[in-house]
Amino acid sequence: MSQFDYIKDIAKFGLENDQEKLLSVLNELIEHSKKTKKINFALQLQSILKDSIRQQKSDNLTRVGSDTYFNRIEDKELNDLILEKLTSDYTFENLVADKNIQDELALFIKEHQSAELLRKFDLPIANKVLLHGPSGCGKTLASYVIAGELKKMMVVVNLGAIVSSKLGETSKNLAKIFRKAASEDCIIFIDEFDSLGKVRDYSQDHGEMKRVVNTILQLFDFLPQNSIVIAATNQKDMLDDALLRRFDLNVKFDLPDEMKIKELVNLILKNGQFQFDKPKNVISIIKESLGLSYYSIQKTLITAIKRSLFNLKGDIYPMQAIINTNVWKELILQEKRALTK
């Protein structure tokens, strides 16, 4: 059967409200998607299916205080703690970074791809990653690359919901997220991980600080090796030393140099749809871009492309659009002025 045949059957059994056949075809489609290398699609379907089955089990009338009652409450609370569940198509081709960063991430991914071999020799598998460095330098993108290369679902933590002013609540919220990762073999991504450090460093309740630190340490120690936690921070110095030692991989991201800026520009323009009106000016603009993050440089170039397109006249568009380098340079200067304010 083709994917379209499965979709037609899903529509048919769904409209007929034949749940048994619907679930059977959905599972067949998931297996078909895996065999045809549509792994992300299969992961998304699996997640939807699991959530739906769990929801159906708790939709019936339940006795207050029963296991089902508390499971329903916990599912609702857990959903509030998750900002997004996603799959990624990103690979190393999408990541512009120093070679040592690419190599470290590649070896980490290789460990998980070779998990059976490592287990055979009773060797541990690295599964805790700290990404740190200035904002906009590729930490979040690197997490997407890990998820994409390993074909794993990634749960993005809603840190605002995790951190609570209630005594002991932050630790409980963290435990719920880690249980989720353990049960679904997925990646936990915690951005602005230093926010947990701020709770410890600046809270007046020192007992609460210790509870949060101890909880994270315990969760790290008992995290199943097929699950992964990726933490990102701009302020590594704020993190507790005991926490830092728990990370298997510690990767530092820096602002791009001229060579990396050129790589980024080439990546953005790789499809050949755009070219610069004054190519000789690009070298000086790249030098002017030093001190900006990858994100800022990418943002200014894409904005320059869009504004150049706005100047096209008529309904017939050229095969290759021209980028106004003066517009790009001015946007770069605006970004640099914003940094000095």
C-alpha positions in Angstrom: 0.0 0.0 0.0 1.1 3.6 -0.7 0.9 6.4 1.9 -2.1 7.8 0.1 -4.0 4.4 0.5 -3.3 4.5 4.2 -4.6 8.1 4.5 -7.8 7.1 2.6 -8.4 4.2 4.9 -7.8 6.5 7.9 -10.3 9.0 6.6 -12.8 6.2 5.9 -12.6 4.4 9.3 -12.5 7.8 11.1 -15.7 8.9 9.5 -17.3 5.5 10.2 -16.1 5.8 13.8 -14.5 2.4 13.5 -11.8 2.9 16.1 -10.3 -0.7 16.0 -9.6 -0.5 12.2 -8.5 3.2 12.5 -5.9 2.3 15.1 -4.8 -0.7 13.1 -4.3 1.4 9.9 -2.5 4.1 11.9 0.0 1.6 13.2 0.5 0.2 9.7 1.1 3.8 8.4 3.7 4.4 11.2 5.6 1.2 10.2 5.3 2.1 6.5 6.7 5.6 7.2 9.7 4.1 9.1 10.4 1.7 6.3 10.3 4.5 3.7 12.6 6.7 5.8 9.9 9.2 6.8 11.1 8.9 10.4 9.9 12.3 11.6 6.4 11.8 10.3 6.3 8.4 12.0 7.5 9.9 15.3 4.8 12.6 15.1 2.1 10.0 14.4 3.3 7.9 17.3 3.2 10.9 19.7 -0.3 11.8 18.6 -1.5 8.2 19.0 0.0 7.9 22.5 -1.5 11.2 23.6 -4.9 10.2 22.2 -5.0 6.8 23.8 -4.0 8.2 27.1 -6.6 11.0 26.8 -9.4 8.4 26.0 -8.5 6.4 29.0 -9.1 9.4 31.2 -12.2 10.8 29.4 -14.6 8.5 31.2 -16.1 9.4 34.5 -13.6 8.7 37.2 -13.8 8.4 41.0 -12.1 11.3 42.7 -8.9 10.0 44.3 -8.5 7.0 41.9 -5.3 6.4 39.9 -7.0 7.4 36.7 -8.2 10.7 38.3 -4.6 11.6 39.4 -3.2 10.5 36.0 -5.6 12.9 34.3 -4.5 15.8 36.5 -0.8 14.9 35.9 -1.3 14.8 32.1 -2.8 18.3 32.2 -0.1 19.6 34.4 2.6 18.0 32.2 1.2 19.6 29.1 1.5 23.0 30.7 5.2 22.3 31.4 5.9 21.6 27.7 6.4 24.5 25.3 6.5 22.3 22.2 6.9 18.7 21.0 8.7 18.6 17.7 10.7 16.6 15.3 13.6 18.0 13.2 14.8 17.7 9.7 18.0 19.6 10.5 21.4 17.9 9.8 25.0 19.1 10.1 24.6 20.7 6.7 22.4 23.3 8.4 24.9 24.1 11.2 27.7 26.7 10.7 30.1 26.2 13.6 33.8 25.6 14.4 35.1 22.2 13.4 35.8 21.2 17.0 32.1 21.8 17.8 31.0 19.8 14.8 33.3 17.0 15.7 32.2 16.9 19.4 28.5 16.8 18.4 29.2 14.1 15.7 30.9 11.9 18.3 28.0 12.3 20.7 25.5 11.3 17.9 27.8 8.4 17.0 27.5 7.1 20.6 23.7 6.9 20.3 23.9 5.4 16.9 26.2 2.7 18.3 24.3 2.2 21.5 24.1 -1.6 21.1 27.8 -1.9 20.6 28.6 0.1 23.7 26.1 -1.8 25.8 27.7 -5.1 24.7 30.9 -3.9 26.3 29.1 -2.4 29.3 30.2 1.1 28.4 28.0 4.1 29.4 26.4 6.3 26.7 26.7 10.0 27.0 23.3 11.6 27.2 23.7 15.0 29.0 24.8 18.0 26.9 25.5 21.6 27.9 25.6 24.1 25.1 26.9 27.5 26.3 28.0 30.8 24.7 26.6 34.2 23.5 23.0 34.4 22.4 22.3 33.7 18.7 25.4 31.6 18.1 23.8 28.3 17.3 23.0 26.5 20.6 19.3 26.0 19.8 20.1 25.1 16.2 22.6 22.5 17.5 19.9 20.9 19.5 17.7 20.6 16.4 20.7 19.0 14.6 21.1 16.4 17.3 17.3 15.6 17.2 17.4 15.5 13.4 20.4 13.3 13.1 19.1 10.9 15.8 15.5 11.0 14.5 14.2 11.6 18.0 11.2 13.6 19.3 12.3 16.7 21.2 10.4 18.1 24.1 11.0 21.8 24.6 10.6 22.7 28.3 8.4 25.7 29.2 10.8 27.1 31.8 8.4 29.8 32.9 6.0 27.1 34.0 8.7 24.8 35.5 10.0 27.5 37.9 7.5 28.0 40.7 7.5 30.2 43.8 5.7 27.4 45.7 7.9 25.4 48.0 9.1 22.2 46.4 7.0 22.8 43.2 10.0 23.4 40.9 11.5 20.1 41.8 8.2 18.3 41.2 7.8 19.9 37.8 11.3 18.9 36.8 10.7 15.3 37.9 7.5 15.2 35.7 9.4 16.3 32.6 12.2 13.7 33.1 9.6 10.9 33.6 8.1 12.0 30.3 11.5 11.7 28.5 12.1 8.3 30.1 8.7 6.9 29.0 8.9 8.2 25.4 12.6 7.9 24.6 12.9 11.5 23.6 15.2 14.6 24.0 14.5 17.2 26.7 15.6 20.7 25.7 15.9 23.3 28.4 16.9 26.7 27.1 18.1 29.4 29.5 19.2 26.7 31.9 20.8 29.4 34.1 17.3 30.4 35.2 17.4 27.3 37.4 20.7 28.7 38.6 19.1 32.0 39.4 16.6 30.2 41.6 19.4 28.7 43.6 21.7 31.7 43.7 19.2 34.5 44.4 16.3 33.0 46.2 16.1 33.8 49.9 14.9 30.3 50.7 18.3 28.4 50.8 16.5 25.1 51.6 14.6 25.5 48.3 17.8 26.1 46.4 19.3 22.9 47.7 16.2 21.0 46.9 16.3 22.1 43.2 20.0 21.4 42.9 19.6 17.9 44.5 16.6 17.1 42.3 18.4 18.0 39.1 21.5 15.9 40.2 19.3 12.9 41.0 17.4 13.2 37.7 20.6 13.4 35.8 22.0 10.4 37.6 19.0 8.2 36.9 18.2 9.4 33.3 17.9 6.3 31.1 20.7 6.2 28.6 18.4 6.2 25.6 17.0 9.5 26.7 18.9 12.8 26.3 18.8 16.1 28.1 20.2 19.2 26.3 20.6 22.4 28.3 21.5 25.7 26.8 22.7 28.9 28.6 24.3 32.2 27.9 25.6 32.4 31.5 27.5 29.2 32.3 29.3 30.8 35.3 25.9 31.0 37.1 25.6 27.2 37.2 26.5 25.1 40.2 29.8 23.2 39.9 28.2 19.9 40.8 25.7 20.4 37.9 28.5 21.2 35.5 30.3 18.0 36.3 27.2 15.9 35.5 27.2 16.9 31.8 28.9 14.4 29.6 29.5 17.0 26.8 30.2 20.6 27.4 30.3 22.7 24.2 31.2 26.3 24.0 29.8 28.4 21.1 31.5 31.7 20.0 30.7 34.6 17.8 31.6 33.9 14.2 34.9 35.0 12.6 35.1 36.2 8.9 35.4 32.6 7.6 32.3 31.5 9.4 30.3 34.5 8.3 31.2 33.7 4.7 30.0 30.1 5.3 26.8 31.4 6.7 26.2 33.7 3.7 27.0 30.9 1.3 24.5 28.6 3.2 21.7 31.2 3.0 22.3 31.8 -0.7 23.1 28.2 -1.7 20.0 27.7 -3.9 21.3 30.3 -6.3 18.1 32.4 -6.4 19.9 35.5 -5.2 23.1 37.4 -6.0 24.6 40.7 -4.8 24.5 43.8 -6.9 28.0 44.7 -5.9 29.9 41.5 -5.0 33.1 43.5 -4.1 31.2 45.2 -1.3 30.4 41.9 0.4 34.0 41.5 1.8 33.8 44.8 3.6 30.3 44.1 4.9 31.5 40.8 6.3 34.3 42.6 8.2 31.7 45.1 9.5 29.7 42.1 10.7 32.4 41.0 13.2 31.0 41.1 16.7 27.5 40.1 15.7 26.0 36.7 16.3 25.1 34.2 13.6 21.4 34.9 14.2 21.8 38.7 13.8 23.8 38.4 10.6 21.3 35.9 9.1 18.4 38.1 10.1 19.9 41.2 8.4 20.8 39.4 5.2 17.3 37.8 4.9 15.7 41.2 5.6 17.9 42.8 2.9 16.8 40.1 0.5 13.1 40.8 1.2 13.5 44.5 0.9 15.3 44.0 -2.4 12.4 41.9 -3.7 10.0 44.6 -2.8 11.6 46.8 -5.5 10.8 44.4 -8.2 8.2 45.7 -10.7 5.6 43.9 -12.7 4.2 40.4 -12.4 7.1 38.7 -14.2 9.9 37.8 -11.7 13.5 37.2 -12.7 15.2 33.7 -12.3 17.7 35.4 -10.0 16.9 38.3 -7.7 19.5 41.0 -6.9 20.4 41.8 -3.3 21.1 45.5 -2.6 24.3 45.5 -0.6 23.8 49.0 0.6 20.6 47.9 2.3 22.4 44.9 3.9 25.2 47.1 5.2 22.8 49.6 6.7 21.0 46.8 8.5 24.3 45.5 9.9 25.2 49.0 11.2 21.8 49.2 12.8 22.4 45.9 14.6 25.8 47.1 15.9 24.4 50.4 17.1 21.7 48.5 19.0 24.4 46.5 20.8 26.1 49.7 22.1 22.9 51.2 23.6 
